[in-house]
Amino acid sequence: MASKDAGLVSQAVKFVFDVANGRNPLSKLIAPCLFLFDAVLCALIIWKIPYTEIDWKAYMEQVAQYVSGEHDYTLIKGGTGPLVYPAAHVYTYTALYYLTDEGKNILLAQQTFAGLYMATLALVMACYSKAKVPPYVFPLLILSKRLHSVFVLRCFNDCFAAFFLWLAIFLFQRRQWTAASLAYSWGLGIKMSLLLVLPAVGIVLLLGRGFAGALRCAMIMLNLQIAIATPFLQTNAKGYASKAFELTRQFFFKWTVNWRFVGEETFLSRPFSLTLLAMHALVLTGFVANKWLKPTRKPLSAIITPILQFTSPFSPQEESIVASRVTPDYVMTSILSANAIGLLFARTLHYQFYSYLAWSTPYLLWRSGAHPVIQYGLWALQEWAWNVFPSTPISSGVVVGVLAITIALAAIQKDENTAPTSHSAREHKDA
């Protein structure tokens, strides 16, 4: 009898592990079930938890000035200060302004952001599936308290930026280079935080689209930024550039989530700022040379030198072979690791920045080959730290520590197979 019971337990354990690792037909039901559960959860949050006003009113005040005809960025202000986001933010929240009765219908705004959350989650799950991430990772995509708060209780513009980042990844994975470039550029036009992944986006385009194709995509992104900014550029070009992409913005210690443990004096010091910038550049260079350019099987110098001479670093035959190695896994790993590196060395992170991190960490931890217990443990530590308000030296240390561990694991992970895939020689060209 005991032997029979042990056999049943063994079979049950095997069944659970097979489902969790995608080896059972029932594995395909995990993502849809989690998605439906999260939809219900979003509805319950909106119903039961009071909305928290932070930036929504200021967004609406700024849009109201734009709607009334003001196009000078230096003159558009709200309750929280001047308008400091690019033009796509203005257009996006103008649509919300009209949809929500000039921002007065908060419930409809929350419902809209719940829909945005679910649409982003669907993209994230599709990207994870395309990269062949096992089902046991997927619960981490719906369990974040802070992420739900950022979307449906705060209505931050980071939510839209995150949506377009994941839309770009989704399209890059499917080799829709032009559409992906447009999606990424629009997201960047909502908030310049997406500049953090630009190095990886550039390399993905270079390897997947070829030198000439990457240049065309770069021009598409640039032209989109110019087109959406035209009304503001015509009024005050310098004012638009200085506000929409303000790189010299003053940071306040009291709001920081990540570097509180270094103390206010260090946080505000120029040496600390320059150290972070130098470390960011150093780690990025290491990933470019040792990870992201691996599909080329060429050293960094062999890539950089021709580009500086405005020529392709690949022969036509090499271009097709390299393009075939730009897999969905490679796209996810490159862009999300660039995102994590940028967040690690950011001068300050606010709670809404979790929208860029929450769905990145589970993938990077899985891709590193870390044991599932470690994956869940680090995710839990990260989630705890981002839910401490206000942040403390301990919670901020955990935020930085988990990011650093995630990037270190990504740096030492075993590279994916860079042998040519079944893509045809022409498949790297845009349709």
N, C-alpha and C positions, 0 to 999 in steps of 0.2 A: 504494500500500500504506500509506504514511504517512498519507495522507488518510483511508483507511478506519479505521486504528487510532485516529486522532484523533476520528473520528466515534463509535467504540465507547466511547472514554473519556468523550466528551461525554454520550453517552446514559447511561453508568453513573453519572456525576456527577449528572445530572438525576434519575435514578431514586432515588439516595440522598437527594437534597434533597427530592424529592417525598414519600418515605416519612417522612423526619424532620419534615416540616412538615404532615403529615396530608393530603397530596394524592393518596395512593395507597391502594388497598384494604388493602395489607399493613400500613399504619400502625396498623390496629386490633389487630394482633398484638403490638405493642411492649409495651404495658402488661401483658398477660397473661404474656408471656415473661419480662419483668423480675420480675414477681410470683413466678413459679415459681422463677426463679433465686435470688431473695432467700430463699425458703422453704428451699431447699437450703443456702444460706449460713448461715442461722440454725441449722440442724441441725449443720453443720460446726463453728460457733463453740462450741456447747454441748458437742460431742464432743471438740474439740481444745484449747479454751482454758479454763484453770482459772477457776472461779467466784471472785469477789472479795467478801468480806464487808465491808459498810459499814454499812447501816442495817437489813438484814433481821432480824437477831437482835434489835435494839432494838424493831422493830415487833412481833415475836412476843412479846417480854417485856411490852410494853404491852398487847397484846391479851389475853394470859393474865390480866392483872389485871382487865381489863374482863369477861372470861368468868367470872372468879371472883366478880364482883359489885361491883367498884369502879366507881362512876360519877362520882366527884369528879375533875375534870380536873387539879386541882392536886396530886393524890396519885398519878396514874398516871405512872410513870417507866420508862425503859429504860436500857440501857447508854450511850446517847448523850445522855441527859438526859430532861426531861419531855416528855409528849405535847403537840405543838404544831400538830396538824392537826385540822380539823373532823370532825364525826361520821361523814360518809360514808367517810372514811379508815378509821375504826375498823371499820365494818361490812364494808368491802371486804376488809380484812386479817383480819377474823374468819373470813370465808369461806375465805381462803387458809390460815388457821391450821388449820381442820378438814380442808381438802383435802390439806395437806402434812404430816399427822401432827404437829400443833403446831409446824410450821416446820422439822421435822427432815429432811424429804425435799426437799433442795435441788434435786435433779435435776428433780423434778416441778414445783417452783416455776419453774425456768428454762424448762421446756417450756410451762408456763402463760403465762409472760411472752413467750415466742416466739410463741405463739398470739395474745396481745394485740398484739404488734408487727405481725403479719401482718394482723390485723383492722383496726388503725389505718391501716396502709399501704393496705389496700383502700379505706377511707373517703377517705383523702387522694387516691388515684388517681381515685376517683369524683368527688370535688369538683373536681379539676383538669380532668377530662373535661367536667363540667357547665359549667365556666367557659371551655371551648374552648381549653385550653392545648395547644400543639402537642407531638407525641411526643418531639421532641429534648430537651425539658426533663425528661422522666420518668426518665432514668438518674440524675439527681441525687437522686432520691427514695430510691435503694437503696444509694448508694455511701458513706454516712457510717459510718466506723469508730466514732466516738464514740457515735452514736445506737444502734448495735447493742449497744455496751457498756452503755449506760444501761439498756436493756431486758433483755437476756438474761444479762448478767454481774453486774448490780447490783440488779435488781428494785426500783427506786425507785417511790414512789407517784406521782411526776410522770408516769409512763407511763400510769397510769389517768386522770389529769387531762387529759393530752394526747388520749387516746382520746375522752373525752367532749367536749372542745373541738371535735374534728373531727366527731364525731357531731352536735353542735349546728350546725356550719357546713353539714354535709350536709343536715340537716333544714330549716334556714333557706333554703338554696338551692331546696328543693322546697316552700317556703311552708307547712311544717308547724309553725306558730308555737308551739302549745302543747307539742308533743313536743320541739321544739328548746329551748324554755325549760326544760323539765324536765331535758333532757340537760345543758344548760349549768349549771343549778343543782346537779345532782348532782356534776359535775366540780368546781365551786367548793367543794362540801362535802367534797371529797377534799383539795384544796389551794387556799389563797387566792390563789395565783399567777394564777388565772383572773380575778381582779379587774381585771387589766391591760386586758382586752378589754371590760369592762363598759360603758364609754362608747359603743363602737361597737355592741355588742349592743343597748343602749337605743335608739340612733338607727335601727338596722335594724328594730327592732320598731315604733318610732314611725312610720316611713315605710311599712313594709310592712303593718302591722296597723292603723294608725290610732291616735289618741290613746286612745280608750276601750279598744281591744283591747290596746294596749301596757300600759296600767295593769293590765288583767286578767292579762296574762302576768307582769308584775312581781309581782303578788300571788301568783301560782302559785309563782314562784321563792322568794319570801319565806316562804310557807307551807311549802314543802318544807324549807327550812333550819330552820324552827321545829320541824317534825314530827320530823326526824331527830335534832334536838338535845334533844328533850323529856326523855329519861331523865337527861341531864347537866344540863339547865337546872333540873329539879326538885331535883337534889341540890345544885348550886352554880352558879347562873346566872352570877354575876360571874366565877367561876373559869373556866367554859367560854369565855365571851366573851374573857377576857384571854389565854387560851392558844390557842384555836382560830383566832382572828383577831388575833394579837399583832402590832400595828403598831409597837411600840417595841422589837422584838427587837434584842439586841446582835449586831453584825456583827464577824466576825474577819477581819483582813487576810490571814492566811496562807492562807485558802481561796478568796479572790476570784479570779475568772477575768477580770473586766473592768477594774477600776480599779487594778490593781497599779502601773501606771506613774506614778500621781500621788504615790506614797509613802505610808507608813503614817500619818504625822502628818496629812496632808491628808485621807486616806481616813476617819479617825476623827473629823474635826472637824465641828462643827455647821454652820459656814458652807457646807462642801462638801455636806452633806446637804440644806440648805435651797436651795442653788443647783440641785441636781438636781431637787428637787421643783418649784421655780419653772419650770425649763426644761421639765419634763414637762408642766406645766399650760399653758405657753405654746405648745408644739408641738401638743399635743392641741387647744387652742382653734383654732389655725391650720388643722388638718385638719378639724375640725368645721365651721368657717365656710366654708372654701374647697374642701373635697373632699366630705365625707360628706353635707352638706346640699344639694349641687348638684342632686339630683333634685327638690327642692322649688321651685327657682328663686326662692327668697326669701332675704333677708338673715337673719343670725343673730338680730338683734333681733326680726324679725317672727315667729320661731319661739319664742324664749324668753319674750317678754312674755305671750302667751296662756297658755303652760304655767304660768307663775308665778301666773296668775289662775285656774288649774285649768280651763282651757277648751282646746278643740282649736285648733291653729293653722291648720287646713284646713277648708274647707267640705266637705260630703259629696261633691260632684263632684270637688274638688281631691284629696280623700283617695284616691279610686279611681285618678285619673291618677298621683299620686305613687306609689301602691302598685305600679302597673304598671311603674314604672322601677326597682324593687328587683330587679335581675337577679341571677343566680348570680355573675356577675363582680363586681357591686357588693358583694354580701355578702362574698365572699372578700377583695376589696381592702380594705374597711372594717375587718373584724375582724382580718385579718392585719397591716395597717399599725398598728392600735392595739396589737397584741401587740408588734410591733417597737419602737414608740415606748416602750412600757413597759419593755421589756428594755434599751433604750439608756440610759434614765435611772434604772434600778434601782441602788440603793446597792451591791449586790453580786450577782453571779451565780455559782452553783456549777455544776459540770459537768453535773449532771442537768437543769439548765434548758435544755440544748440540745434536749431533747425538745419544747420549745415553739417553738424557732427553726429547727431543721434542715429541716422540711418547709414553713416559711413563706417562707424566703429565695428558693428557686427561683421561686416564683410571683411574688413582689414584683419580683424582677429582670426576669422576663419581662414582667410587666405594665407595667414602666417604659418598655419599648421599647428597652432597651439591647441592643447587638449581642450575639449568642450567645457570642462569644469573651469579652466582658466579663462576661456572666452566669456562664460556667463559671470564669473567672478569679477573680471575687469569691467564688464558692462555694468554690473550692479554697483561697483564702486563709483564709476563715472556718473551713473544716474543719481546716486545718493548725493554726490558733490554738487551737481547742478541743481538740486532741489533744496540746498541749504540757502536760506535767505534771511538776512544778508550774508554774503560769503564770509568765511572765517579763514585765518591762516591755514587751518587744517584742510578745510574743503577746497581752498584754492590750490593747495599743494597736491591734493588728490587729482584735481582737474588737470594740472600740468603733468603730474606723474603718470596718469593713465595715457595721456596723449603721447608722452615721451616713450612709454613702453610699447604702445601701439606702433609708433614709427620705427622703433628699434627692431621690433619683430618683423615689420615689413621690410626693413633693410636686410635682414639676414635670412628671409624666407627663400626657399628654393624657387628658382625661376621656372615659369611654365615652359613647356616644350615650344621651342621657336622654330620647329621644322615647318615647312610650308604646309598649309592646310589645303582643303579641296577647292578653295576659291579659284576661279579661273583667272587667267592673266588679265582679263579685262574688268574683273569684278571690283577692283579698287577704284575704277573710274566712276564718277557720279552719273546717275541715271539722267 
